[in-house]
Structures are given as structure tokens and as C-alpha cells.
């Protein structure tokens, strides 16, 4: 897990300002400007919103702000402000990198309990998002979080930049008793959720369809996967025109850059 290690750029926000900006400023003997830049950068990267309940860091600190990425380590890992002098030193307070460990208490529940919890969360707010945020802001979000998050919910404050608007349904999958597979593809009935969405806004000339599947499981983390047809934008106005798979061809055109 890369975010548990020291980042490529080392130090607190203020120290990084001093390391990279101050030498260029100091040669002009503008020490006051150097100090101002150091303080300003610390405020720029300060996380602001509340954390998820019980949110911890890799050093075991308690977060007092939401987790988020910063330009000080090239948006590589999420960090938060920490309580009780725990963590790393920064001009605006202590901080550390966020850890997204599994919730053992939740994972111990039955699949029916988990499914009921998720459906209640899904349906408690039926307000449709106004629109899609700028896809370019993906560059300011840590991609590590997508892989390090051991939970079934996004961290508080994290923005869904792609597949922002979608429809979610519960479904049952009846699998033949002759199935040679085990697990989610084993014989019998599997109950799950499916989310259908377009990766980006349809104003580009069509949908860029994608599917997300989630299956609650008793005593262990959920089973889930995503499926696409391709990363090409604006493929068709018919969401089901093409077969979708969890293995797709390499991107081409603008999405291949």
C-alpha cells in the first residue's frame, strides 16, 4: 500500500514550500516573501470538512478533518489534520496520511444486514446531481484511494468525477445448478446491486456506458466489479447497444493520452 510509505516529496506543506519556493525567493533576499509563501501554502492544502466517524491514519492518529489529496505530494495520497499532537508537523497543525482499513464490525454482519444498510443509504437521498464536475479535476484526486479503500463507501469529501449520475437497482441472479463455478458464480441465487451510468456528460454526443455490480457477503468484504464497453467518449444513445466486460481494449484517441 503505497500511501503507507513516505511520499516522493517529503515534509510538511510548510517544509515543502521552504524546500522548493524559498531558495528561488531568497536569492533576491526577500525573506519576508519567503515566509509568506510558506504560510500561504500551508493554508492552501489544509483539509476543511469533517472526517468520517472513526477515521484514522497510518500512525494511528485520529482525523479531525476530511481526508484529501494535496499538490505537495503531486496528489498521490490522502491526508487529514490530526488531533492531540499526533502525526507529522505542519504550520497549520499536525497531519498524517489517511488509512482506509476495513470496518471489521460491519464486515462481520450477514449479507442481508449489509444489503439492507446499503439500500437505506442509497434511497435516503433521491436528489439528482445537477451535473458532472470537470473531469480535469481528476488530476487533483488521489488514485491510490480507489485501490486502498477497504470500505464500501467513499471517504467523506471525495468527489465522484466520473460516472457521477446513475441509476441503481436491486437484482437477483439465478445461476444454473449445473454451474461449474464457486463463489458468486456458484449454483443458486445471488442478490446484489447494479449501478448504470455514463462516464461523462452526454452533451458530448452520446453515452459512455458503464456498469457497477456489488454483492453483499456474510462475514467477509463485498464482492464487486465494474464493466465497460470502451473508454471512447459518446459511444451511443442506446445504453445497451454494446456488450460490456470487466476486460476492455486499450483506449484510443483522446482517452488514450
Backbone bond lengths (Angstrom), bond angles and torsions (degrees), N, CA, C in turn:
res aa  C-N    CA-C-N  psi(-1)  N-CA   C-N-CA  omega(-1)  CA-C   N-CA-C  phi
1 X - - - 1.454 - - 1.518 108.50 -
2 X 1.309 114.92 107.50 1.452 121.02 -168.14 1.514 113.08 -63.22
3 X 1.333 118.25 -33.04 1.456 119.70 -174.94 1.524 112.41 -75.74
4 X 1.330 118.18 -7.29 1.462 119.68 174.51 1.517 110.88 -83.08
5 X 1.335 115.97 -9.96 1.459 120.87 179.31 1.518 110.48 -96.27
6 X 1.296 115.92 171.03 1.464 119.63 177.97 1.519 108.75 -69.83
7 X 1.334 118.48 136.56 1.459 121.47 -178.09 1.523 112.04 -71.05
8 X 1.323 115.03 169.79 1.466 119.57 179.99 1.518 111.44 -61.41
9 X 1.344 116.27 -40.21 1.457 120.66 176.78 1.514 107.16 -101.30
10 X 1.313 118.81 123.15 1.453 122.00 -170.36 1.520 111.43 -103.83
11 X 1.336 115.94 144.68 1.448 121.37 175.14 1.507 112.88 117.03
12 X 1.318 115.76 169.73 1.458 121.36 177.37 1.520 109.45 -74.62
13 X 1.354 117.91 166.52 1.468 119.24 176.84 1.521 113.14 -52.60
14 X 1.345 116.53 -41.69 1.456 119.11 179.84 1.511 112.59 -67.25
15 X 1.354 116.33 -39.72 1.456 120.22 179.50 1.523 110.97 -65.92
16 X 1.345 115.93 -36.57 1.456 118.68 178.56 1.523 111.10 -66.98
17 X 1.327 115.91 -37.38 1.463 119.09 176.69 1.522 109.78 -61.46
18 X 1.324 115.33 -42.16 1.454 119.47 -179.43 1.522 110.98 -67.17
19 X 1.352 116.08 -38.38 1.460 121.17 -177.01 1.519 112.83 -68.45
20 X 1.369 115.77 -41.31 1.451 118.25 -171.85 1.532 114.37 -103.81
21 X 1.321 117.79 -33.65 1.454 119.64 -178.12 1.523 112.97 -93.84
22 X 1.325 114.94 -39.37 1.458 117.55 -171.43 1.529 114.65 -63.91
23 X 1.336 120.72 -39.71 1.466 118.04 178.64 1.522 113.07 -57.46
24 X 1.366 114.66 -38.06 1.460 117.83 -179.60 1.519 111.47 -69.29
25 X 1.319 115.65 -28.16 1.461 119.50 -178.68 1.523 111.07 -84.74
26 X 1.327 115.45 -38.50 1.462 119.67 -172.23 1.519 112.72 -67.65
27 X 1.315 117.75 -27.14 1.465 118.24 -179.36 1.511 110.75 -64.10
28 X 1.336 116.01 -18.37 1.466 120.13 174.36 1.533 110.80 -93.89
29 X 1.314 115.61 4.02 1.463 122.75 178.21 1.520 112.37 61.89
30 X 1.334 115.28 33.11 1.452 119.31 178.63 1.523 107.94 -102.31
31 X 1.308 115.54 71.06 1.450 120.87 -174.25 1.528 112.07 -65.26
32 X 1.296 116.96 -34.53 1.463 119.76 -179.73 1.521 110.78 -64.44
33 X 1.338 116.49 -40.37 1.453 120.61 178.93 1.516 110.72 -65.74
34 X 1.329 116.75 -37.02 1.459 121.65 178.15 1.523 110.35 -60.36
35 X 1.318 116.16 -46.86 1.461 120.45 -179.62 1.527 110.66 -63.71
36 X 1.328 116.35 -39.67 1.461 120.26 179.58 1.521 111.19 -63.91
37 X 1.336 116.26 -41.22 1.461 120.40 178.75 1.518 111.02 -64.23
38 X 1.329 116.26 -38.24 1.451 121.14 180.00 1.529 110.72 -62.85
39 X 1.322 116.62 -45.54 1.458 120.80 179.94 1.525 110.70 -68.77
40 X 1.335 116.44 -41.88 1.462 120.35 -177.51 1.515 111.56 -61.30
41 X 1.332 117.40 -42.55 1.451 119.95 -179.82 1.515 111.90 -64.24
42 X 1.316 116.98 -35.69 1.452 120.15 178.73 1.522 110.57 -62.54
43 X 1.342 117.13 -36.88 1.453 119.44 179.73 1.519 110.67 -75.51
44 X 1.326 118.09 -33.55 1.462 121.15 -178.38 1.518 110.93 -60.30
45 X 1.324 117.60 -39.62 1.450 120.49 -173.74 1.519 112.66 -95.19
46 X 1.332 118.97 5.06 1.456 120.76 -178.90 1.520 110.90 -68.24
47 X 1.359 116.53 125.56 1.455 120.75 174.16 1.522 108.76 -68.36
48 X 1.351 118.02 149.80 1.455 119.53 -169.28 1.519 114.60 -121.63
49 X 1.329 119.72 -47.55 1.451 121.68 -172.92 1.519 113.16 -73.62
50 X 1.348 117.19 174.99 1.466 120.80 -179.71 1.527 111.44 -75.53
51 X 1.332 117.52 152.64 1.465 120.63 179.52 1.526 111.15 -83.37
52 X 1.321 116.16 167.95 1.457 119.93 168.98 1.525 108.67 -67.16
53 X 1.318 117.10 151.81 1.461 121.39 -179.61 1.528 109.94 -58.24
54 X 1.330 115.53 128.06 1.461 119.88 177.25 1.514 115.38 76.74
55 X 1.344 118.23 10.77 1.464 120.56 -178.20 1.522 111.00 -62.45
56 X 1.351 115.91 127.42 1.453 122.72 -178.73 1.523 110.30 -119.19
57 X 1.348 114.72 171.60 1.458 121.36 177.88 1.522 109.45 -116.39
58 X 1.324 116.18 177.50 1.455 120.22 -179.11 1.525 112.64 -67.00
59 X 1.328 117.27 -22.85 1.455 120.61 175.96 1.523 112.12 -91.51
60 X 1.339 116.85 7.22 1.453 120.61 179.27 1.509 114.38 81.08
61 X 1.322 117.56 12.90 1.472 121.50 180.00 1.529 110.29 -77.83
62 X 1.323 115.81 157.16 1.461 122.29 175.58 1.523 109.66 -94.02
63 X 1.328 116.96 126.45 1.463 121.13 179.72 1.523 110.55 -75.49
64 X 1.323 116.22 139.74 1.459 121.72 174.35 1.528 110.53 -115.41
65 X 1.316 117.28 5.49 1.458 122.49 174.90 1.523 107.48 -140.53
66 X 1.314 115.84 164.39 1.458 119.34 175.29 1.517 110.30 -64.70
67 X 1.309 116.29 159.27 1.466 121.38 178.12 1.526 109.43 -88.29
68 X 1.312 116.18 143.13 1.451 120.78 178.78 1.508 111.17 -165.74
69 X 1.330 116.23 163.35 1.462 121.85 -177.97 1.522 110.92 -89.55
70 X 1.332 116.11 165.25 1.459 121.88 -177.61 1.523 110.07 -142.05
71 X 1.333 115.60 153.19 1.467 119.56 177.68 1.528 112.03 -69.09
72 X 1.356 117.90 -13.22 1.464 119.96 -177.60 1.516 112.65 -67.72
73 X 1.348 118.70 -20.13 1.463 119.67 171.16 1.526 109.61 -127.65
74 X 1.338 114.57 33.63 1.462 122.61 177.20 1.524 111.77 59.12
75 X 1.336 116.57 37.04 1.453 123.36 177.98 1.529 112.01 56.09
76 X 1.313 115.25 37.09 1.459 120.60 -176.09 1.523 112.51 -82.11
77 X 1.331 117.65 -44.98 1.466 121.52 -174.14 1.527 110.75 -134.51
78 X 1.334 116.23 149.69 1.461 121.48 176.63 1.526 110.61 -79.13
79 X 1.328 116.00 145.87 1.459 121.20 176.00 1.518 108.78 -137.94
80 X 1.329 116.89 167.98 1.464 121.42 176.20 1.517 109.00 -144.05
81 X 1.317 116.30 163.68 1.456 121.85 169.64 1.527 108.20 -75.37
82 X 1.326 117.66 143.87 1.464 120.93 -173.53 1.531 112.03 -119.47
83 X 1.318 115.50 161.40 1.463 122.66 -175.74 1.525 111.69 -100.34
84 X 1.332 115.55 160.98 1.466 124.22 168.01 1.527 114.04 59.67
85 X 1.314 117.37 33.60 1.460 120.60 176.80 1.507 114.63 69.20
86 X 1.320 116.72 14.68 1.464 121.16 -179.25 1.523 110.16 -85.18
87 X 1.327 117.16 151.43 1.457 121.24 174.40 1.513 114.40 95.20
88 X 1.313 115.93 -153.46 1.454 123.53 -174.30 1.531 110.56 -96.67
89 X 1.306 116.16 153.00 1.460 121.15 -177.09 1.522 111.16 -81.08
90 X 1.332 115.85 138.26 1.447 123.16 172.70 1.510 109.20 -146.05
91 X 1.319 117.86 154.94 1.457 121.73 -176.58 1.524 111.37 -58.66
92 X 1.333 117.50 -38.48 1.463 120.56 -178.03 1.518 112.69 -91.39
93 X 1.319 118.18 6.75 1.461 121.02 178.44 1.511 111.86 134.60
94 X 1.308 115.33 174.43 1.458 121.52 179.57 1.528 110.85 -73.69
95 X 1.343 115.99 152.16 1.455 120.88 -178.65 1.528 109.13 -153.94
96 X 1.328 116.58 165.02 1.466 121.40 176.02 1.533 108.39 -163.33
97 X 1.333 115.66 167.03 1.459 121.31 -179.23 1.521 110.98 -79.65
98 X 1.326 116.91 136.30 1.462 123.06 -174.27 1.524 111.81 -75.83
99 X 1.314 114.72 143.15 1.458 121.33 175.48 1.522 108.24 -113.49
100 X 1.332 116.29 133.08 1.454 120.94 -178.23 1.526 110.03 -113.29
101 X 1.325 115.63 64.42 1.459 120.90 -178.36 1.524 110.65 -73.81
102 X 1.332 116.01 157.40 1.455 120.87 175.80 1.527 110.24 -61.02
103 X 1.321 115.95 150.08 1.460 122.81 174.44 1.529 107.25 -90.46
104 X 1.327 116.99 100.00 1.465 121.17 -174.51 1.525 112.28 -60.79
105 X 1.333 117.41 -35.91 1.460 120.30 -179.78 1.523 110.26 -65.05
106 X 1.340 116.33 -43.65 1.464 119.62 178.89 1.525 111.05 -68.09
107 X 1.318 117.40 -42.62 1.460 120.65 -176.91 1.525 112.25 -63.99
108 X 1.330 117.34 -24.66 1.463 120.69 -179.75 1.526 112.59 -74.35
109 X 1.325 118.37 -12.47 1.464 121.94 -177.07 1.532 111.06 -72.23
110 X 1.324 115.49 166.06 1.462 121.24 177.96 1.524 110.18 -76.71
111 X 1.331 115.61 162.77 1.464 118.06 -178.97 1.526 110.65 -65.88
112 X 1.322 118.16 -30.63 1.458 120.26 178.61 1.530 111.05 -68.38
113 X 1.340 116.99 -39.89 1.462 120.30 177.97 1.519 110.80 -64.53
114 X 1.325 116.31 -42.77 1.461 120.28 -179.86 1.531 111.20 -65.43
115 X 1.339 116.04 -44.48 1.461 119.89 -178.86 1.522 110.69 -63.21
116 X 1.330 117.21 -39.52 1.469 120.68 178.57 1.526 110.36 -65.08
117 X 1.333 117.39 -39.64 1.469 121.48 178.37 1.523 110.34 -63.35
118 X 1.325 116.97 -47.22 1.459 119.99 -178.46 1.515 111.51 -62.76
119 X 1.342 116.41 -44.17 1.461 118.95 -177.26 1.518 111.05 -64.74
120 X 1.333 116.68 -36.31 1.468 120.21 176.45 1.519 110.29 -63.73
121 X 1.334 117.48 -40.87 1.462 121.38 178.20 1.529 111.10 -66.91
122 X 1.323 116.21 -40.53 1.466 120.99 -178.15 1.515 111.07 -64.28
123 X 1.328 116.79 -39.59 1.462 120.71 -172.84 1.528 114.07 -95.21
124 X 1.332 118.83 -3.87 1.459 118.98 -176.66 1.531 112.71 -72.12
125 X 1.322 117.68 -21.49 1.463 121.14 177.74 1.521 107.97 -135.58
126 X 1.320 117.01 107.65 1.465 121.47 -177.36 1.525 112.38 -98.05
127 X 1.325 116.57 12.36 1.467 120.27 178.96 1.531 110.04 -67.77
128 X 1.319 116.33 129.76 1.462 120.75 178.92 1.523 109.73 -82.35
129 X 1.308 116.63 137.74 1.461 120.44 176.92 1.529 109.80 -58.86
130 X 1.316 116.70 144.79 1.461 121.22 -178.57 1.522 111.42 -64.46
131 X 1.315 116.16 -37.88 1.453 120.30 -178.84 1.507 110.54 -177.32
132 X 1.305 116.11 -174.08 1.460 122.32 -179.51 1.532 110.17 -88.81
133 X 1.322 118.12 135.86 1.468 119.29 173.28 1.524 109.99 -70.46
134 X 1.315 116.29 167.50 1.461 120.46 179.42 1.527 110.41 -63.49
135 X 1.344 115.67 126.23 1.459 120.35 -179.66 1.531 111.35 -63.38
136 X 1.325 116.70 -26.28 1.469 119.76 -178.86 1.529 111.35 -63.32
137 X 1.346 116.42 -22.73 1.463 119.22 179.71 1.525 112.30 -71.88
138 X 1.330 117.00 -7.92 1.465 120.17 172.39 1.530 110.88 -56.46
139 X 1.326 114.99 -28.98 1.462 119.73 -178.66 1.518 111.75 -68.13
140 X 1.340 117.02 -15.11 1.458 120.25 -179.40 1.529 111.99 -102.79
141 X 1.326 117.11 10.21 1.462 121.59 177.79 1.523 109.24 -113.81
142 X 1.327 116.12 143.85 1.463 120.47 -179.78 1.524 110.37 -74.73
143 X 1.325 117.05 121.25 1.457 120.30 175.98 1.525 110.49 -73.51
144 X 1.347 116.49 -21.81 1.462 120.04 178.74 1.526 111.11 -58.72
145 X 1.328 116.75 -35.46 1.458 121.01 -176.57 1.523 111.72 -61.18
146 X 1.336 116.75 -34.97 1.463 120.28 179.52 1.523 111.28 -60.73
147 X 1.318 117.39 -29.50 1.461 121.57 -178.05 1.527 112.11 -99.34
148 X 1.325 117.40 -30.00 1.467 121.13 -176.67 1.522 113.70 -84.61
149 X 1.332 117.33 -18.93 1.459 120.01 -175.54 1.525 110.42 -71.45
150 X 1.326 116.82 111.04 1.457 121.13 -179.93 1.512 113.31 -89.06
151 X 1.324 117.69 8.82 1.459 121.52 -177.47 1.528 110.56 -105.98
152 X 1.314 114.89 172.22 1.459 120.40 179.96 1.522 112.68 -95.63
153 X 1.319 117.92 2.81 1.453 122.25 179.98 1.523 110.13 -126.77
154 X 1.327 115.68 145.92 1.461 120.01 177.07 1.521 109.78 -69.26
155 X 1.331 118.43 146.28 1.467 120.88 176.33 1.527 111.02 -60.41
156 X 1.315 115.96 147.12 1.454 120.64 178.11 1.523 110.84 -57.82
157 X 1.326 116.55 132.75 1.454 121.21 179.27 1.518 114.28 94.16
158 X 1.338 117.93 -14.93 1.467 119.98 179.78 1.526 109.27 -77.95
159 X 1.315 116.78 132.89 1.463 122.88 -176.09 1.518 110.10 -96.28
160 X 1.327 116.05 139.31 1.465 121.30 176.36 1.533 107.50 -90.55
161 X 1.327 116.07 96.65 1.457 120.68 -172.97 1.521 113.07 -80.10
162 X 1.323 117.82 -26.96 1.467 121.04 176.96 1.536 108.25 -122.93
163 X 1.311 116.13 156.71 1.470 121.48 -175.91 1.533 110.12 53.05
164 X 1.327 115.59 39.61 1.457 122.00 -174.12 1.528 112.39 -65.36
165 X 1.325 117.19 -41.76 1.460 122.45 -175.74 1.521 109.02 -112.72
166 X 1.335 116.51 129.76 1.457 119.30 -178.81 1.518 111.90 -159.26
167 X 1.322 115.27 176.11 1.460 122.94 177.51 1.521 108.99 -116.94
168 X 1.342 116.34 137.04 1.461 121.57 -177.10 1.518 109.81 -119.64
169 X 1.325 115.88 134.03 1.459 121.75 179.59 1.528 109.75 -131.89
170 X 1.315 115.48 151.22 1.451 120.83 167.13 1.523 108.00 -88.13
171 X 1.321 117.25 148.08 1.460 119.08 179.12 1.531 110.42 -150.25
172 X 1.322 114.63 162.57 1.457 121.93 173.42 1.519 108.47 -119.43
173 X 1.322 115.84 137.03 1.452 122.32 -179.39 1.524 107.76 -114.54
174 X 1.333 116.48 109.93 1.469 121.59 179.74 1.522 108.98 -90.73
175 X 1.320 115.51 115.41 1.464 121.53 -175.82 1.528 109.51 -107.66
176 X 1.306 115.91 134.86 1.464 122.17 -176.90 1.528 111.80 -56.47
177 X 1.323 114.97 144.55 1.462 120.06 175.95 1.524 111.14 -65.05
178 X 1.319 116.50 -15.90 1.463 120.70 179.50 1.521 112.50 -86.80
179 X 1.321 117.70 2.19 1.463 120.35 -178.70 1.526 110.59 -59.82
180 X 1.334 117.36 131.13 1.466 120.24 179.11 1.527 113.20 -84.70
181 X 1.339 116.39 1.89 1.457 120.23 -173.00 1.527 111.53 -98.04
182 X 1.329 114.76 168.87 1.453 122.12 176.30 1.528 108.85 -118.96
183 X 1.328 116.18 -177.56 1.453 119.39 176.33 1.512 112.29 66.07
184 X 1.331 116.88 -138.62 1.456 121.35 -176.57 1.516 112.84 -65.61
185 X 1.312 118.03 -20.18 1.464 121.65 179.29 1.519 112.03 -103.57
186 X 1.339 116.78 12.19 1.452 120.96 178.12 1.521 111.74 -75.29
187 X 1.331 118.41 164.75 1.468 122.28 -179.21 1.523 112.17 -57.27
188 X 1.340 115.90 143.49 1.457 120.21 177.89 1.523 112.45 119.09
189 X 1.323 115.32 -162.10 1.464 121.57 -177.45 1.520 110.50 -110.34
190 X 1.319 116.13 131.00 1.457 122.16 175.57 1.527 108.45 -113.70
191 X 1.327 116.36 137.24 1.460 121.48 178.32 1.524 109.24 -111.28
192 X 1.309 116.40 136.14 1.460 118.99 -177.58 1.517 112.70 -157.54
193 X 1.328 114.10 -168.45 1.461 122.60 178.50 1.522 108.23 -123.76
194 X 1.326 115.72 145.79 1.458 120.66 173.50 1.524 108.11 -128.55
195 X 1.326 115.60 136.02 1.465 121.39 176.57 1.520 108.17 -118.70
196 X 1.337 116.37 126.03 1.457 122.92 -178.83 1.525 108.78 -112.68
197 X 1.322 116.65 126.59 1.464 119.54 -175.32 1.511 110.75 -155.75
198 X 1.327 114.57 163.06 1.459 121.33 172.83 1.523 108.13 -98.94
199 X 1.318 116.74 136.94 1.469 120.52 -176.21 1.524 111.39 -60.13
200 X 1.330 116.81 -38.94 1.467 121.49 -179.83 1.524 109.07 -134.05
201 X 1.316 116.29 172.80 1.450 121.87 -178.03 1.533 111.32 -60.59
202 X 1.322 116.26 141.74 1.469 120.84 -176.67 1.524 113.08 -74.16
203 X 1.332 117.42 -4.42 1.463 120.11 -179.27 1.521 112.47 -65.12
204 X 1.327 117.68 -11.71 1.463 120.75 178.59 1.524 111.95 -77.50
205 X 1.352 116.87 -5.46 1.458 119.61 176.42 1.510 114.62 119.24
206 X 1.312 118.02 19.33 1.458 120.67 179.15 1.518 111.03 152.29
207 X 1.319 115.67 179.22 1.460 121.99 -178.66 1.522 110.95 -91.70
208 X 1.316 114.82 151.86 1.464 122.08 171.32 1.528 105.55 -118.74
209 X 1.338 116.85 80.56 1.464 121.28 -165.16 1.525 114.00 -70.17
210 X 1.324 113.40 147.01 1.456 120.73 175.93 1.515 109.98 -150.64
211 X 1.318 115.97 153.03 1.458 122.30 -179.33 1.520 109.88 -124.11
212 X 1.319 116.18 143.67 1.454 121.50 173.01 1.522 108.91 -126.92
213 X 1.337 117.59 130.72 1.459 122.66 -179.43 1.523 109.07 -117.54
214 X 1.322 116.05 140.30 1.466 120.76 175.79 1.520 109.74 -140.48
215 X 1.335 115.62 131.54 1.445 122.20 178.26 1.532 108.66 -122.67
216 X 1.329 116.26 121.81 1.458 120.23 174.31 1.529 108.61 -72.05
217 X 1.335 116.21 144.66 1.457 120.99 179.52 1.529 109.68 -136.71
218 X 1.296 116.36 142.38 1.457 121.63 -176.58 1.525 111.50 -73.36
219 X 1.335 116.25 124.97 1.455 121.54 171.69 1.514 116.23 78.23
220 X 1.328 118.07 -3.88 1.465 121.65 179.64 1.523 108.71 -139.26
221 X 1.332 116.29 170.23 1.460 119.14 179.79 1.521 110.78 -66.28
222 X 1.316 115.90 162.05 1.459 121.43 -175.86 1.520 111.51 -66.84
223 X 1.328 114.79 158.01 1.456 120.88 172.12 1.515 108.10 -103.78
224 X 1.292 117.44 127.45 1.453 119.70 -177.68 1.516 111.66 -152.48
225 X 1.327 115.31 159.74 1.464 120.41 175.50 1.522 108.58 -159.49
226 X 1.306 115.68 164.22 1.467 121.58 177.82 1.515 109.16 -119.57
227 X 1.332 115.65 159.27 1.460 120.53 -179.30 1.527 109.45 -142.76
228 X 1.326 114.95 144.91 1.466 123.22 177.65 1.521 108.65 -139.75
229 X 1.329 114.74 168.11 1.465 119.17 167.93 1.523 109.44 -95.04
230 X 1.323 115.68 -47.70 1.463 121.98 179.72 1.517 107.91 -164.83
231 X 1.334 115.81 167.01 1.459 120.72 177.40 1.524 112.92 -89.96
232 X 1.319 117.01 -1.51 1.468 120.44 177.93 1.529 109.16 -63.28
233 X 1.320 116.82 136.02 1.451 121.64 -174.92 1.524 111.76 -85.75
234 X 1.336 116.12 144.12 1.462 120.72 176.50 1.508 113.02 64.93
235 X 1.325 118.38 57.33 1.471 121.57 -172.90 1.530 113.00 -77.90
236 X 1.333 116.80 -43.52 1.462 120.31 -176.03 1.521 108.43 -168.13
237 X 1.335 116.36 161.83 1.463 120.41 172.57 1.525 110.75 -87.05
238 X 1.319 117.43 -9.01 1.468 122.72 177.52 1.529 108.28 -95.76
239 X 1.331 116.71 108.38 1.467 121.19 -175.61 1.526 111.37 -58.43
240 X 1.330 117.24 -33.17 1.472 121.17 -174.17 1.528 112.67 -103.91
241 X 1.317 116.88 21.56 1.469 119.11 -177.90 1.529 111.44 -65.65
242 X 1.317 117.19 -37.61 1.461 120.95 -175.77 1.532 111.12 -114.80
243 X 1.323 115.96 149.72 1.455 120.48 171.57 1.527 109.29 -65.23
244 X 1.319 116.31 145.25 1.460 120.61 178.52 1.527 109.98 -118.13
245 X 1.327 115.62 149.29 1.460 120.54 -172.81 1.521 110.28 -145.53
246 X 1.340 115.92 160.37 1.471 119.25 173.99 1.520 111.53 -86.11
247 X 1.320 117.10 2.91 1.468 122.89 172.17 1.522 107.45 -128.87
248 X 1.318 117.31 119.41 1.460 120.82 -178.53 1.521 110.51 -125.28
249 X 1.328 114.97 165.83 1.471 120.33 178.93 1.531 110.40 -71.45
250 X 1.328 117.16 158.64 1.472 120.24 178.00 1.529 109.81 -58.97
251 X 1.341 117.45 146.50 1.468 120.62 -179.23 1.524 111.70 -66.53
252 X 1.318 114.92 156.48 1.469 120.11 177.46 1.516 108.35 -131.76
253 X 1.331 116.27 172.44 1.453 120.84 178.75 1.518 112.45 63.65
254 X 1.351 115.24 -143.41 1.470 120.46 -176.06 1.519 112.29 -63.32
255 X 1.355 117.08 -34.91 1.466 119.46 -178.54 1.524 112.67 -73.43
256 X 1.335 116.84 -11.39 1.459 120.16 179.30 1.514 113.24 -88.88
257 X 1.315 116.89 -4.95 1.481 120.76 -178.02 1.513 109.82 -76.53
